[in-house]
Amino acid sequence: MMLLVAFSAVIVPFLFLVLLRMSALKGMIISAIVVTVLGIFVWGMQGNVVIASILQGTHKTLTILYILFGALVLLNTLRQTGAVNRINAGFKKISPDMRVQVIIVAFLFGSLIEGASGFGTPAMVTAPLLVALGFRPMIAVVTALIADSIAVSFGAVGTPVIVGLSTLKEANQSFFHSTAEQITILDLLSGIFIPIIVISTMIIFFGKNKKLKSIIEMLPWLALIGIVYAVSAFVYAHVFGAEFVAILGSLTGLVVAVLTASKGWLLPKTVWTDGLDKTYEADSTEHSMSLLTAWAPYVMVVILLLLTRTVPSVEYFTTHVLDFSWNNILNFSEISSEWQFLYSPGTILLLSAIFAIIIQRKSIKDLGNASITSLSTIKITGITLIATLAMVHVFINSGINAHDLISMPEYIAKNMANTLGPVWLFVAPFLGALGSFITGSATVSTLTFSPIQLNIANSIGADPFIVLAAQIIGAAAGNMICVHNVVAVCAVVNMPGKEGSVIRKTLGPALLYCILVGISAYIISLFFA
């Protein structure tokens, strides 16, 4: 009974969004009510803890909406200035094949944004770019979410490793470095398949004819991109540690992808355009704007993200000036929500939008129009996210109760460990994915479950670095299906109410990635540990 209650934060949203196909707005409001009622009457949570959790969720919603607003303002500004059309012309010059465009935009450029920023930003940036390229919105959202996976293990300059493992008593720089190395070793066997999974999913769900042929003919090039990313990530993890793996790995992949695609190496002669939106009209005008000028705002995004996260003086300034964090909510030291306004990707995206107006020599009215359009897009999303994050924080804070029970996530993990201990190497990534599905964060998933994962590894005699690496990669896989990521990305392409349909399409790839990681963990433990 108690285990079923603990799993309610997983079961109820899955039931409403995926099985009953409710909109996220209705489904997550009902889910939040159900989980909260169970938290009070079964788990013994007191009213003030529940209210504090709801306030925490509301505050965190504001931080996510701010990032979403920034991403939309930048995109809409670039639409107003004509930069999006110029960027699209550049992509099409590399290759008119939509399979190639997905890998370059969603997988490699998205991984670069992930490495610099994380926190759901990449798919919010890449999905609208794909729509502007002519992709149907559903395809853009699904592929953007699946593609933002392997890089998540090292997102936001290594945050899932460095912060996710920070509460372990063994945590130090050497410990983080060893875990990062192990992540890339596992991904040498599993992560190389991500480009293939992205394209296969797109063709299976959205292709019209000769689906198998459309997949098989792309395998040589997709395998090359997957191997380049995974092998370069392995090298960078050994040389630099966790911080720059995703950034440098994606840049290496981009160089190889653009070079090979522009030359047509390893690519079929047929051009796949089944994902084209029927309403899309190709831009045939001559562009006076240079490609560098069009791309400059996105380059600025990456530069500002790196500056605020790698230069100590800049990082200190942006994390201490205009700090809107809310600590000790209702006097609970365990309940807080961070919001460093200048450090937020939302601020960086807005500054890049202003930079776009300046460098592309356009009117400030374009920025104003973009801001108004963006605000109108995120209204309903805000209500959905409040409900989602209220549920998440009731779930996480359920350890503060009158019955001296451990929290719901800990209860799930310990019961899974007792039942599935002998096959834990295979199970570990699924626990990580479960954490991300509920909390919406690979870092929070690892913060929550890494102590349990480490205890289980020690009790069954498994290599702790393999188990922790499987946890982190599984948490990255969970990024494909976590509700608030899906809600935010659907909002940015103006596709509200389709969240359940998106999760139905991304669930298979997320589970497949976890299966591949589990198999990789067993192989490595048998032959290399």
C-alpha positions in Angstrom: 0.0 0.0 0.0 2.7 2.5 1.0 4.8 1.7 -2.0 1.8 2.4 -4.3 1.3 5.7 -2.5 5.0 6.5 -3.0 4.7 5.7 -6.7 1.6 8.0 -7.0 3.7 10.8 -8.4 4.7 8.5 -11.3 1.5 6.5 -11.8 -1.1 9.3 -11.6 0.5 11.7 -14.2 1.3 8.7 -16.5 -2.4 7.6 -16.2 -3.8 11.0 -17.0 -1.3 12.3 -19.6 -0.3 9.1 -21.4 -3.1 6.6 -21.1 -6.2 8.9 -20.8 -4.6 11.5 -23.1 -5.6 14.5 -21.0 -3.9 17.8 -21.6 -1.1 18.6 -19.2 -3.1 21.5 -17.7 -5.9 19.3 -16.6 -3.9 16.1 -15.9 -1.2 17.8 -13.8 -3.8 19.8 -11.7 -5.6 16.5 -10.9 -2.3 14.7 -10.3 -1.1 17.4 -7.9 -4.3 17.2 -5.9 -4.2 13.4 -5.7 -0.5 13.3 -4.6 -1.1 16.1 -2.1 -4.1 14.4 -0.5 -2.1 11.1 -0.2 0.8 13.0 1.3 -1.4 14.5 4.0 -3.7 11.5 4.8 -1.3 8.6 4.2 2.2 9.9 4.6 1.3 12.2 7.5 2.5 15.5 5.9 1.3 18.5 7.9 -0.5 21.4 6.2 2.3 23.9 6.6 4.8 21.5 4.9 2.4 21.1 2.0 1.9 24.8 1.7 5.6 25.4 1.9 6.1 22.8 -0.9 3.4 24.5 -3.1 5.1 27.9 -2.5 8.5 26.3 -3.4 7.0 24.9 -6.6 5.4 28.2 -7.5 8.7 30.0 -7.0 10.6 27.4 -9.1 7.9 27.8 -11.8 8.8 31.5 -12.0 12.4 30.6 -12.6 11.4 28.2 -15.5 9.0 30.6 -17.0 11.7 33.3 -17.0 14.0 30.9 -19.0 11.1 30.0 -21.3 10.3 33.7 -21.8 13.9 34.5 -22.6 14.1 31.7 -25.2 10.9 32.9 -26.8 11.9 36.5 -26.9 15.2 35.6 -28.5 13.6 33.4 -31.1 10.8 35.9 -31.9 13.3 38.7 -32.1 15.3 36.8 -34.6 12.2 36.1 -36.6 11.4 39.8 -36.6 14.9 40.6 -37.8 15.0 37.9 -40.5 17.9 36.1 -38.8 15.9 32.9 -38.5 15.4 32.7 -42.3 19.1 33.3 -42.8 20.0 30.6 -40.4 17.6 28.2 -42.1 19.2 29.0 -45.5 22.5 28.1 -44.0 21.3 24.8 -42.7 19.7 23.9 -46.0 22.9 24.8 -47.8 24.7 22.1 -45.7 22.0 19.6 -46.5 18.3 19.7 -47.5 17.8 16.3 -45.8 15.7 16.8 -42.7 17.4 13.8 -41.0 20.7 15.6 -41.3 19.2 18.9 -40.1 17.8 17.2 -36.9 21.3 15.9 -36.0 23.0 19.2 -36.5 20.4 21.4 -34.9 18.7 19.2 -32.2 21.6 16.8 -31.3 24.8 18.7 -31.7 23.8 22.4 -31.3 21.4 21.3 -28.6 24.2 19.4 -26.8 26.3 22.6 -27.0 23.6 24.6 -25.3 23.1 21.7 -22.8 26.8 21.8 -21.9 26.7 25.5 -21.3 23.3 25.9 -19.7 21.2 22.8 -19.1 18.0 23.1 -17.1 15.7 22.5 -20.0 17.1 25.3 -22.1 18.4 23.3 -25.1 15.1 21.9 -26.3 13.4 25.3 -25.8 16.0 26.7 -28.3 16.3 23.9 -30.8 12.6 22.9 -31.2 11.6 26.4 -32.5 14.6 26.4 -34.8 13.4 23.1 -36.3 9.9 24.5 -36.7 11.4 27.5 -38.5 13.2 25.0 -40.8 9.8 23.6 -41.8 9.4 20.7 -39.4 6.0 19.9 -38.1 5.8 21.1 -34.4 5.3 17.6 -33.0 8.4 16.3 -34.8 10.4 19.3 -33.6 9.4 18.7 -30.0 9.9 14.9 -30.0 13.3 15.0 -31.7 14.5 17.9 -29.6 13.7 16.1 -26.4 15.3 12.8 -27.4 18.4 14.5 -28.8 18.9 16.3 -25.5 20.0 13.2 -23.6 23.6 12.0 -23.8 24.9 15.6 -23.1 22.7 16.0 -20.1 25.1 13.9 -18.0 27.5 16.8 -18.3 25.0 19.6 -18.6 25.5 23.1 -17.3 29.3 22.7 -17.1 29.1 19.3 -15.4 26.4 20.1 -12.8 24.8 16.6 -12.7 28.2 15.2 -11.7 29.6 17.9 -9.5 26.4 19.0 -7.8 24.5 15.7 -8.1 27.2 13.8 -6.2 28.2 16.7 -3.8 26.3 15.3 -0.8 28.3 12.0 -0.8 31.0 11.9 1.9 33.4 10.6 -0.7 32.8 13.6 -2.9 35.9 15.4 -4.1 37.5 16.4 -7.4 39.1 13.0 -7.9 35.7 11.3 -7.2 33.9 13.5 -9.7 36.7 12.9 -12.3 36.5 9.1 -11.9 32.7 9.2 -12.2 32.9 11.4 -15.3 35.3 8.9 -16.9 33.0 6.0 -16.1 30.0 7.8 -17.6 31.8 8.2 -20.9 33.0 4.6 -20.8 29.4 3.4 -20.5 28.3 5.8 -23.3 31.0 4.3 -25.6 28.6 1.3 -25.7 25.3 3.0 -25.3 25.5 6.7 -26.1 26.8 6.2 -29.6 23.3 5.0 -30.5 21.5 8.3 -29.6 21.7 9.8 -33.2 20.3 6.5 -34.6 17.5 6.5 -31.9 16.6 10.1 -32.7 16.3 9.5 -36.5 14.7 6.1 -36.2 12.0 7.5 -33.8 11.3 10.4 -36.2 11.0 8.1 -39.3 8.9 5.4 -37.5 6.4 7.9 -36.2 6.4 10.4 -39.0 7.8 8.8 -42.1 5.4 8.1 -45.0 7.1 5.5 -47.2 10.0 3.1 -47.1 10.6 3.7 -43.4 13.2 0.9 -42.9 15.1 2.0 -46.0 15.1 5.6 -44.8 16.7 4.5 -41.5 19.2 1.9 -42.9 20.6 4.3 -45.5 21.5 6.8 -42.8 23.2 4.4 -40.4 26.8 4.9 -41.6 26.7 8.7 -41.1 24.7 8.5 -37.9 27.1 5.9 -36.5 30.0 8.2 -37.4 28.4 11.1 -35.5 27.6 9.0 -32.5 31.1 7.5 -32.4 32.7 11.0 -32.8 30.7 12.4 -30.0 31.1 9.5 -27.6 34.8 9.0 -28.2 35.7 12.7 -28.0 33.6 12.9 -24.8 35.6 9.9 -23.4 38.9 11.8 -24.2 37.7 15.1 -22.8 36.5 13.5 -19.6 39.9 11.9 -19.0 41.8 15.1 -19.8 39.5 17.8 -18.3 37.0 16.1 -16.0 33.2 16.7 -16.0 33.0 20.4 -16.8 33.6 20.7 -20.5 32.7 17.2 -21.9 29.4 18.2 -23.5 30.6 21.5 -24.8 33.8 20.2 -26.4 32.2 16.9 -27.5 29.4 18.7 -29.3 31.8 21.2 -31.0 33.9 18.3 -32.2 30.7 16.6 -33.5 29.5 19.8 -35.2 32.8 20.1 -37.1 32.6 16.5 -38.4 28.9 16.7 -39.1 29.0 19.9 -41.1 32.1 18.8 -43.0 30.8 15.4 -44.0 27.2 16.6 -44.7 28.3 19.4 -46.9 30.5 17.0 -48.9 27.8 14.3 -48.9 30.1 11.7 -47.3 28.4 8.6 -46.0 25.0 10.1 -46.8 22.4 8.7 -49.2 21.5 10.4 -52.4 17.8 10.4 -51.5 16.6 13.5 -49.6 14.1 12.8 -46.7 11.4 15.5 -46.4 8.5 13.6 -44.9 8.6 15.8 -41.8 7.8 19.0 -43.7 4.9 21.0 -42.4 2.1 21.4 -45.0 1.8 25.1 -44.2 5.5 25.7 -44.6 6.6 28.1 -47.3 10.3 28.1 -48.3 12.0 31.4 -48.2 13.3 32.2 -51.6 14.4 35.8 -51.0 18.0 36.9 -51.2 19.6 37.5 -47.8 21.6 40.6 -47.2 22.4 39.5 -43.6 25.6 37.4 -43.3 25.4 34.0 -41.7 27.8 35.1 -38.9 25.5 38.1 -38.1 22.5 35.9 -38.0 24.2 33.4 -35.7 25.9 36.0 -33.5 23.1 36.1 -30.8 23.4 32.3 -30.3 27.1 32.6 -30.2 26.6 35.3 -27.5 24.4 32.9 -25.6 27.2 30.3 -25.4 29.8 32.9 -24.5 27.8 34.5 -21.7 26.9 31.1 -20.3 30.5 30.1 -20.2 31.6 33.4 -18.7 29.1 33.2 -15.9 29.9 29.6 -15.1 33.7 29.4 -15.6 35.1 32.8 -14.7 35.1 33.0 -10.8 34.6 36.8 -10.6 31.8 36.9 -13.1 30.2 33.8 -11.5 30.4 35.5 -8.1 28.8 38.7 -9.4 25.9 37.0 -11.2 25.1 34.7 -8.3 25.2 37.4 -5.6 23.7 40.5 -7.3 19.9 40.4 -7.7 19.5 37.1 -5.9 15.8 36.3 -5.7 16.2 33.0 -4.0 13.7 32.0 -1.3 15.3 30.1 1.6 13.7 28.6 4.6 10.2 28.8 3.2 7.7 29.0 6.1 10.8 28.4 8.4 11.6 25.0 7.0 15.4 24.9 6.4 15.0 21.9 4.0 12.6 23.8 1.7 14.0 26.5 -0.5 14.2 27.6 -4.1 17.1 29.3 -5.9 16.8 32.1 -8.4 19.9 34.1 -9.1 18.5 36.5 -11.6 21.6 37.5 -13.5 22.9 33.9 -13.5 19.7 32.5 -15.0 19.8 31.5 -18.7 16.7 33.6 -19.0 18.7 36.8 -18.5 21.4 35.6 -20.9 18.8 34.9 -23.6 17.2 38.3 -23.1 20.6 40.0 -23.3 21.3 38.1 -26.5 18.0 39.3 -27.9 19.0 42.9 -27.2 22.4 42.2 -28.8 20.6 40.8 -31.8 18.7 44.1 -32.3 22.0 46.0 -32.1 24.2 43.8 -34.3 21.5 43.2 -36.9 20.6 46.9 -36.9 16.9 46.6 -36.3 14.3 48.7 -34.4 13.7 48.3 -30.7 10.0 47.8 -31.7 11.0 44.4 -33.0 12.1 43.5 -29.5 8.9 44.9 -28.0 6.7 42.9 -30.4 8.7 39.8 -29.7 8.2 40.3 -25.9 4.4 40.7 -26.3 4.1 37.6 -28.4 6.2 35.6 -26.0 4.2 36.6 -23.0 0.9 35.6 -24.6 2.4 32.2 -25.4 3.3 31.2 -21.8 0.1 32.1 -19.9 -1.4 28.6 -19.7 2.0 27.0 -19.4 2.5 28.9 -16.1 -0.6 27.2 -14.5 0.5 23.8 -15.7 4.0 24.2 -14.4 2.8 25.4 -11.0 0.7 22.3 -10.6 3.5 20.1 -11.8 6.2 21.5 -9.5 3.8 21.7 -6.6 3.3 17.9 -7.0 7.1 17.4 -7.4 7.9 19.2 -4.2 5.2 17.6 -2.1 6.8 14.3 -3.3 10.4 15.4 -2.5 9.5 17.0 0.9 7.3 14.1 2.1 10.1 13.1 4.5 9.0 15.9 6.7 6.0 14.2 8.3 4.3 13.2 11.5 4.8 9.5 11.1 8.6 9.5 11.0 8.6 8.0 7.5 11.4 8.4 5.0 10.5 10.5 1.9 8.5 8.9 -0.9 11.6 8.8 -3.3 13.7 7.2 -0.6 10.9 4.7 0.0 10.8 3.8 -3.7 14.5 3.4 -3.9 14.9 1.2 -0.9 12.1 -1.1 -1.9 13.6 -1.4 -5.4 17.0 -2.2 -3.9 15.6 -4.9 -1.6 13.7 -6.6 -4.4 16.1 -6.1 -7.3 19.6 -6.0 -5.6 21.1 -8.9 -7.5 20.4 -7.3 -10.9 21.1 -3.7 -9.7 23.6 -2.8 -12.4 20.8 -3.2 -14.9 18.2 -1.4 -12.7 20.4 1.6 -11.6 19.7 3.7 -14.8 16.0 3.2 -14.5 16.0 4.7 -11.0 17.9 7.7 -12.3 15.3 8.1 -15.1 12.4 7.7 -12.6 13.9 10.6 -10.6 14.2 12.9 -13.6 10.7 12.0 -14.8 9.2 13.2 -11.5 11.5 16.0 -10.6 12.4 17.3 -14.1 16.1 17.5 -13.3 19.0 15.1 -13.8 20.8 16.9 -11.0 17.9 16.6 -8.5 17.5 12.9 -9.4 21.2 12.3 -8.6 21.1 14.4 -5.5 18.1 12.3 -4.3 19.2 8.8 -5.3 23.1 8.8 -5.4 23.4 8.0 -1.6 21.1 5.0 -2.1 22.9 4.0 -5.3 26.3 4.1 -3.5 25.0 2.1 -0.6 23.6 -0.6 -2.9 26.8 -0.7 -4.9 28.8 -1.3 -1.7 26.4 -3.9 -0.4 26.4 -6.0 -3.6 30.1 -5.6 -4.2 29.6 -3.7 -7.4 32.0 -0.9 -8.7 30.5 2.3 -7.2 31.6 4.4 -10.1 29.8 2.1 -12.6 26.6 2.3 -10.5 26.8 6.1 -10.0 27.5 6.6 -13.7 24.5 4.5 -14.6 22.4 6.6 -12.2 23.5 9.9 -13.9 23.1 8.6 -17.5 19.6 7.2 -16.5 18.7 10.6 -15.1 19.8 12.1 -18.5 17.5 9.6 -20.3 14.6 10.7 -18.0 15.0 14.2 -19.4 13.2 13.0 -22.6 10.0 12.3 -20.7 9.9 14.6 -17.6 6.6 16.5 -17.6 7.7 20.0 -17.0 10.3 19.8 -19.8 7.6 18.5 -22.2 5.2 21.3 -21.1 7.8 24.0 -21.6 8.9 22.8 -25.1 5.3 22.3 -26.2 4.6 25.9 -25.2 7.6 27.3 -27.1 6.3 25.9 -30.4 2.7 26.8 -29.5 1.5 23.3 -29.1 -0.4 23.1 -25.8 -2.5 20.1 -24.9 -0.2 17.6 -26.8 2.1 16.7 -23.9 0.7 13.2 -23.5 1.2 12.4 -27.1 4.8 13.7 -26.9 5.6 11.5 -23.9 4.1 8.4 -25.6 6.7 9.0 -28.4 9.7 9.8 -26.2 9.0 7.0 -23.6 10.4 4.2 -25.8 13.7 6.0 -26.6 14.1 6.8 -22.9 13.6 3.2 -21.9 15.8 2.0 -24.7 18.7 4.2 -23.6 18.3 2.9 -20.0 18.4 -0.7 -21.3 21.5 0.0 -23.3 23.2 1.6 -20.3 22.2 -1.4 -18.1 23.7 -3.8 -20.6 26.8 -1.6 -20.9 27.2 -1.6 -17.1 27.1 -5.4 -17.0 29.5 -5.8 -19.9 32.0 -3.4 -18.3 31.7 -5.0 -14.9 32.3 -8.5 -16.3 35.2 -7.7 -18.5 36.8 -4.5 -17.4 36.1 -4.0 -13.7 
